[in-house]
Amino acid sequence: MAGSEAAWQLAEAGLEVALVEMKPSAMSPAHQSPLLGELVCSNSLRSDDPIAPAGLLKQELRRCGSLVIACADQHRVPAGQALAVERFGFARAITRRLALHPRIRIERRRLDELPDHPVIVATGPLTDGALADVIRTELGGDRMYFYDAIAPIVAAESIDWDRAFRASRWDRDSEPDASAGGDVGVGDYVNCPLDKAEYEAFVAAVNAGRKILPHDFEEPRYFESCMPIEVMAERGPETLRFGPMRPIGLRDPRTGHRPWAVVQLRPENRYRTAYNLVGFQTRLAYPEQQRIFQMVPGLTRAEFLRFGSIHRNTYIDAPSRLGAGFELRARPNVRFAGLLTGVEGYIESCAMGLLVAWMIAERIAEPPPPTTMLGGLYHHVTQPREEGAKYGPTNVNYGLLPPLAGKRKDNRKPRMAERARADLDLWLSRARSAA
């Protein structure tokens, strides 16, 4: 996302850009196609609620003319308040627009060394080969990593619709299903309910299942928002029921009661032929995934189009290694963007790519205000840590922004979002005036 966004912004600013992409000559464990802008999950872009941190960041990126968000809006699929996309249509749109831009040249090859001319390194957390060696030896990447996991996808036709029902939590984004006499809420999610005995048997199977473990010399660090379900299950028998399997806000139309637990599935494409198991990132071995997940009522005959998997993500100690323009202090021609800088998430990565490109193109004379989500991420990456403080990756969140003046705590997030929008507009108007 960072590389695609940066290339587009640079070209739109009038610069000639060579976009070097290693696929398809080399593929990482997370790649499935040669397309640019490839996602591992249809809902990877998260909430589009303008008050939610991720939704507010998307609003800011839309105001900045983001390529990634424009393509996402074009290929969105129903997912309640989330911005979910049809993954391959989304990636095709990004690839097509970059390939057809007159000032962008896409070079399909692997880059094994950093050039001397100005370059943005946006190779992502799975960087391999010579560039990975540079990160490990020179930038601290040997000590700075975490494990990420992706969830399985099942075929819609293999779901047992006699046991599953459609609904969004609290009936959000639901409408009556005429085929059911108007009584059953049809939301964007498919729900597979479990009773107490079914849930306890499922948790026991997850705990006993064979896992793919990190190497002996690696500490298993996981990012909280992508925690594997088996790691959550190890924390206690009720953890999953208060996490991705929480039944809050749902009622089974067959019983009229809230289930003990529920597995939610989200459309993976606009045709609703494939569904993603929400929150079911996993390091379980493939045969174990099929055996254990088919214990869920509604998934007893599930056909798995993709199994869950786990991979290691590397990032650098950006505050100590990079300057205010994301440049490597020892080699100012080299700038970094995206997940390598220590942000977590596709939209956060996109935001860093946009900011780096704008700085190179001199579209802005100052960084975004710290009261905006763009500014909060920028300061997270560039501001020095206090002595003894450890730098780590983060998603966008309100904790990155300065608090509001005064002691009022009511409607804090809506007021912070309003402040962010006003300050972003002022910043953009100054940037346009300078241009």
N, C-alpha and C positions, 0 to 999 in steps of 0.2 A: 504493500500500500504506500509506504513512504517513497519508494523509488518511482512508482507510477505517478503519484501526485507531484513529486518534485520535478520530474521530467516535463509534465504538462504545464506547470506554473512557469518554469524557466522558458519553455517554448512560447507560451502566451505573452511573456515579457519581451520577446524578440531575440532570445539567445538560441544558438544552434546547439542541439543536444544529441549526444550519443548515449543511448540507453542500452547498457550491456546486460544481457539476461542469459544465464547459464542453461536454462531449459530450452530444448529437450535433451541437449547433449549430456547434462548431468541433472539428476533429480534428488531432492532430499526426501527423508521418510514421510514428510507431510504433503508432498506434491503428488498430484494425480494427472495433471494435464500440462501442456506447454503454454497455457494461457497466462497472461499477466493478471494481477489482481485476484489470484486464486484464494478462496476461502475454504476453511475446513468444515464450516457449519453454516446453515442458512440464516441463523440468528446471531451470527458473530458480531453484528453491528449494534446489538442490544437496544435499549429503550429509545423511543422517539418522543417520549413525554417531554415537553419543553422545560419542565421544572426538574426532571431527573438530570443528574450530571452528564450522562452520555447523550441525552436528548438536547441539553443546552449546548454541548460541544458541537453536535451536528448542526444546530441552528447557526452557530458561529461559522462553521465551515461552509454552510450554504451561502452565508453573507459574503464570504471570501471567494466564492466561485470555485469550490472544490470539485474536481473531476470525479473523485471517488464517490462522494455523496450524490452527485447528479446521476451517476450511473446506478447507484443503489436505489434512488427514488424511481428511476425508470423501470427497475426490475423487482420491485418489492412484491412480496406475497403476504397474504393475511397472517398476522401473528399478534393480534390485539394491539397493545401500545408499543410493541417492538418494531424496529425496522429490520424485518427479515427479507431476504432476497432469494431469488432463484439463482443459485450460485453460478451456473455455467453461463446463463444469459448475462449476468452481471460481469463476469470475467471477460466474456466475448466483447461486451460493450467497451470496457476499458482498453482491451487489446486493439480493437478496431480504431478507436479514436486516437490512440497513440500512434498506431501504424500509419494512419492517414494524415497525421499532422505534417505539414511541409517542412517544419524545422526540427523534426525528431527522426533520428536514424536508429532503428533497433538492430543491435548486433547480437546474434545468437552464439555466444561463446562463453567460456569460463575465464574469469579474470583471476590470475594467480599472484598478481603483485599490484601494488598501488602505484599508479602513474604519477609523474611529476607535475602534470598540468592540473588545474582545478577539477576536483572530483567530489561527488557525494557518495559515501559508502552507505548503502541502504540494503545490505545483503541479508538482514534479518538474523534472528537468534539461532538459526541452524547453519550459520556460515561454516564452511568446510575448507579444507586444503590450505594453501599458503596464507590466505587472508585470515583463516582461523588461527594459524600459528602466530601471526602478528598480534592478534587480539589476546591470545593466551600469554605471550611472552612480554609484550610491550604495554598492554592496556589493562592488565589485571583480570582478563576474562577466564583465566584458569581457576580463579576463586569465586567468580561471580556468575552464577547460573541458577536456574530452577527448572523443575520438570513440569511440563504441560501435557495435557491429555485431551483427546477428542472422543466424542460420544458415538455410539453405533447408529446406523440408519436401517430401517426396515421397510419392506414393500407394503404399500397400503392394502393391496389385495390379500395379503397374508394375515392381516389383523382380524381377530375374531370380533366382529361387530355385534354379536349377541352379548358379549361381555364388556365391550367398550362403549363409551358415550362421548358426544361432543359437547364441550362447554368451556368457557373461560371463567376464571375465578370471579366470584361475585356477579356472574352473568354479564361481565363486561364484554362489549363487542359481540353480544349474542343476539340472535333473532329467532323467531319461531320457525320450527321445521314443519312445513305444511304436510309432509308425508306422515307426520306423527300426530296429526290433528291439532297442531299449534301448541302442544303442551310441553314439548321437549326443547330446551334451549340448545341452539347450535352455535357454538363458538368456534374460535380458530384453533383450539387444541382438542386432541383426542385423549381421553382419560381412561386408564385401566385401573379399576378399583380393587383393593385387597382388603380382606377382613383380617382380624388380629392374628389368627393362626397362619394365614397365607403370608402375612408380612414377616412374622417371626421365622418361618421356614426360609423365606427369601434371604433375610439378613444372615441367618446361620450358613446358608450356602455361599453367600458372598464372602463371609469370613473364612470359610474353609477352602474356597476355590484357589486354584493355582494361579499365581501372579507372575508377571514379568518384572523382575526386580532390577534396581540400579546396580552398577558395578560395586564391588566390595569397597573400593577406595572412594566412592562418591557418597556424600550425604544426601538423602532423599528430600530435597527441598521442593515444596509444591506451592504454586500460586493459589491463594485462597479461593478465588473465583472459578478456578478450574480444578478443584480438589477431586481426585478420583473417588468414586463411591466407596471403594473398599477401605480407603483411608478414613473416610467419614464413619463407616460402619465400625471400624476398630475403636472409635472414640466412645462408643456406647450403643446399646440396642435401640435407643430412641432417636439417635442422631439423624438418620435418614428420614424418619417420620416428621422431623422438624426442619428438614432441609429440602432436597429435591422431591421427596415423596410426601410432602405435607398435603393434607386434604383440605386445608382451610379454604373457605369460599366455594366449595364444590358440594353438590348433592347428586347422588346417583338417582336418575329419573325412574329407575326400576323399583327402588326401595323408598325413595323420598328422604333418605337419611344421608348424612355425611359418611363417607367410607373411613375405615381405620387408617388407610394409607392409599396413595394413588401414584401411578406412574403416568406422567404426561408426555404426550408426543406432539411435535410441532411439524407443520408441513415443510418439507425440504424443497419443494418446487411449486410453481404456480398451478400445476395440474393436480396437485395433491396425490401423486402416485407414490411418494416416498415420504417417510416420517422420521424425524430425529428424536431420540430418547432424551428428553430435556434433563440436563444436569447429570447425565449418566456417563461422564468421562470415566475412563477405566484403564487399568493396567492388567486386567484379567487376561489370561491366555485365550486365544480365539475359541477353541472348543469349549472352554469354560463359560465364555460369554453366551454362546448359543444355548448351552445346557441350563445355565442359571437364569438368564433373562426369559427363557421360554417357560419358567415357573410362574411368571406373571400372568394372571388371568387376562385374556385378550391377546396374549403373545405366544400362546402354546404352539402355534404353527407358524411363527414369524419367520419370514425369509430375510436374512441379513444382507443388505446391499453393501454395507460397509461395517466392519467391526471397529470397535473403539481401539485406540492405541495411545502410546505415550512417547514423548520425545523430550530431549534436553534443550532448553533455551539458554543462550549465552547473552550477557549484556556487559557493558563496560562501566567503569567508575567515572561516569561522565563529569560530575562536578570537579573532580581533580585533574581530569585529562583534557577536557574540552574548554574552549573559550566561549565568549558571549555569543559568537556566531556559529556555534557548534563545530568550530575548527579544532583540529588536533594541535595542541600548543606547540609540539615539537615540529610539526609540518603543517603550517597554516593553509596550504593548498588543499589539504584533505579535510573534508567535513563529514560528519556522521548524521544519520537521520533514522528514525523509526525505532523498532524494538531494541536495537543495539544500544541506544542511548539510555535505556532504563525506563521506558514507558511500556505499559502492558495493554494490549488491545489494538484491533485494527484501526479504529477511528483515531485513537491516540497516536498511532504510528503515522497515519495520514496527516494529522495535524503537524507533526514534527517535519515531515517532508515538505509541507506547504511553507512553514516558517523558514526552513533552511533555504528554499528556493527564493523566497521573497528577499531574504537578506543578501543572497548572491546577486540578485537582479536589482538590488538597491531600491526595491519598491517601498521599503519602510526605513525610517531613520531611527526608530526606537522599537524595542520589543513590545508585544501586546501588553495591555494593562494587567497587573497581577489580580485584579478583580474579575477577570474573564477566565473561562476554562482554558483557552489557549495560553493565556498568561500564566495561569497556575501550573500548567504542564511545563512551560518554558522555564519558569523559576525552579521547578523541581529538578530539572536536568542541569541547569547552569549554576545554581547558587551553591557556594561552598557549604559543606556540612559543619556542624559544631564538632569540636574536638571529641573524638570517641564515638560519634554517631555513625551508624552504618548506612550506606546508601543501598537502596533496593528498588525494584520496579514497582510502578503503581498504575492503576487505572485512574481515570479522571474522577474526582470527588470534591465535595464542598470543603473538605479539610485542607485542600490546596489553596483556598482563597482566604484573604484577610477577613476577620469578623466584621459584622456591621457595627457602626457606632451606636452607643447607647446600650441599655440593658434589656430592651424588648426581645423576647424570644419567640413570640407568636409569628407565624407565617415567615419564619426565617428564610427558608429556601426560596419561596416565591419572591421575597424582597431581594435576596442575593442574585437571583436570576434576572430580575428587573434591572438591578445595578449593572450586572454584566452586559446586558444588551445595550444599555445606554453608553457605557464606557467603550464597548466595541465599536459602536457607531461613530463616536467621537474619534477614536483611533483610526478607523478606516477613512474618515473624512480628511484627517490630517495626511494620511498616506496618499490619498488621491490628489490632494492639493500639492504635495511635494512632487508627485509624478508629473 
